[in-house]
Amino acid sequence: MSQDLYIKNKKAYFEYHILDKYVAGIKLLGTEIKSIREGKANLNDAFCTFISNELYVRNLHISEYSHGSFYNHEAKRDRVLLLHKKELKKLQTRTEEKGFTIVPLALFVNERGFAKLEIGLAQGKKAFDKRETIKERESKIELNRIMKR
């Protein structure tokens, strides 16, 4: 994928073990896609949930469009995610199991100009897993520092 715009949710990779990844379309309003193309979106507090057999992304913050008039959108409204029925059913059965959730990983605009959300089926990390992740990150930084010298 060669996108100019790629907004990542770095916190998701730290907080969760990502088991499966999916690319979903998002049902957006006109001013929302214009704001996303400007790079004014934030995935940090976003999460996905099923409401009456439809997958929604909640708390995805898309700032109001700068040139929008009174037709501007609400910044944190619930947005429908578009996936195949087979994928939705698979995700719904997995999230009903204890400990699994769906988290947004990245937001991007594809070659055709459509906004896509990369979501992941995730399982929460324990505190010792998070410490291990920090140690690995620090050792990579140290190794890169040594290699530069």
C-alpha positions in Angstrom: 0.0 0.0 0.0 1.4 3.3 -1.0 -0.5 6.0 0.8 0.6 9.6 1.5 -1.6 9.7 4.6 -1.2 7.1 7.3 -2.4 7.8 10.8 -1.3 5.1 13.2 -2.6 4.2 16.7 0.8 3.5 18.4 -0.9 3.0 21.8 -2.8 -0.1 20.4 0.4 -2.0 19.7 1.6 -1.3 23.2 -1.7 -2.2 25.0 -2.7 -5.3 23.0 -1.4 -8.4 21.3 -2.7 -8.1 17.7 -4.0 -11.5 16.5 -5.7 -10.7 13.1 -5.8 -7.6 10.9 -8.6 -6.4 8.6 -9.0 -3.4 6.4 -12.5 -1.9 6.6 -14.2 0.9 4.8 -15.8 3.7 6.8 -19.1 5.4 6.1 -18.2 9.1 6.3 -19.8 12.5 5.6 -18.2 14.9 3.0 -16.6 17.1 5.6 -15.1 14.1 7.4 -13.2 12.8 4.4 -11.9 16.3 3.7 -10.6 16.6 7.3 -9.0 13.1 7.1 -7.2 14.1 3.8 -5.8 17.1 5.8 -4.5 14.7 8.4 -6.8 15.9 11.2 -7.8 12.6 12.8 -6.9 11.0 16.1 -7.2 7.2 16.9 -5.9 7.2 20.5 -9.2 6.7 22.3 -11.1 4.9 19.5 -12.5 1.4 19.8 -14.8 -0.8 17.8 -18.1 -2.4 19.0 -21.0 -4.3 17.6 -24.4 -2.6 17.7 -27.3 -4.7 16.2 -25.0 -6.8 14.1 -23.1 -3.8 12.6 -19.6 -2.9 13.5 -19.1 0.7 14.6 -16.0 2.7 15.5 -16.5 4.9 18.5 -14.5 7.9 19.8 -12.6 8.3 16.5 -11.9 12.0 16.6 -12.1 13.7 13.2 -11.7 17.4 13.6 -14.2 19.7 12.0 -13.3 20.7 8.4 -11.7 24.2 8.4 -13.8 25.4 5.3 -17.0 23.7 6.4 -20.1 25.9 7.0 -23.0 25.0 9.3 -23.0 21.6 7.5 -19.9 20.5 9.5 -19.9 17.1 11.2 -19.7 16.2 14.9 -16.1 15.3 15.8 -16.7 12.1 17.8 -19.8 10.5 16.3 -20.2 6.7 15.8 -19.2 5.6 12.3 -20.2 2.4 10.6 -17.4 0.1 9.4 -17.9 -1.7 6.1 -16.7 -5.4 6.0 -17.9 -8.6 4.3 -20.6 -10.5 6.2 -18.2 -13.5 6.7 -15.6 -11.2 8.3 -18.2 -9.5 10.5 -19.6 -12.9 11.8 -16.0 -14.1 12.5 -15.2 -11.0 14.4 -18.5 -11.0 16.4 -18.0 -14.6 17.5 -14.4 -13.9 18.6 -15.3 -10.7 20.5 -18.0 -12.6 22.5 -15.2 -14.8 23.9 -13.6 -13.4 27.1 -10.5 -11.1 26.6 -10.9 -10.3 22.9 -11.6 -6.9 21.5 -11.4 -5.0 18.2 -9.1 -2.0 18.1 -8.4 0.5 15.3 -4.7 0.3 14.2 -4.4 2.8 11.4 -6.4 5.2 9.2 -5.4 5.9 5.6 -6.7 7.0 2.3 -6.2 4.5 -0.5 -5.2 5.1 -4.2 -8.9 5.6 -5.2 -9.4 8.3 -2.5 -11.4 6.2 -0.1 -10.8 6.3 3.6 -9.9 2.9 5.1 -9.5 1.8 8.7 -7.1 -1.0 9.6 -8.6 -2.8 12.6 -7.2 -5.7 14.6 -8.6 -8.5 16.7 -6.7 -8.0 19.9 -6.1 -9.4 23.3 -5.1 -7.2 26.2 -1.5 -7.4 27.4 -0.6 -7.9 31.1 1.8 -5.5 32.9 4.8 -7.8 32.5 4.2 -8.0 28.7 4.2 -4.2 28.5 7.5 -4.1 30.4 8.9 -6.7 28.0 7.9 -4.5 25.1 9.6 -1.5 26.6 12.8 -3.6 27.1 12.8 -4.8 23.5 12.3 -1.2 22.2 15.1 0.1 24.4 17.5 -2.7 23.3 16.7 -1.9 19.6 17.5 1.7 20.2 20.8 0.8 22.0 21.8 -1.6 19.2 21.1 1.1 16.5 23.2 3.5 18.5 26.1 1.0 18.6 25.8 0.3 14.9 26.1 4.0 14.0 29.5 4.3 15.8 
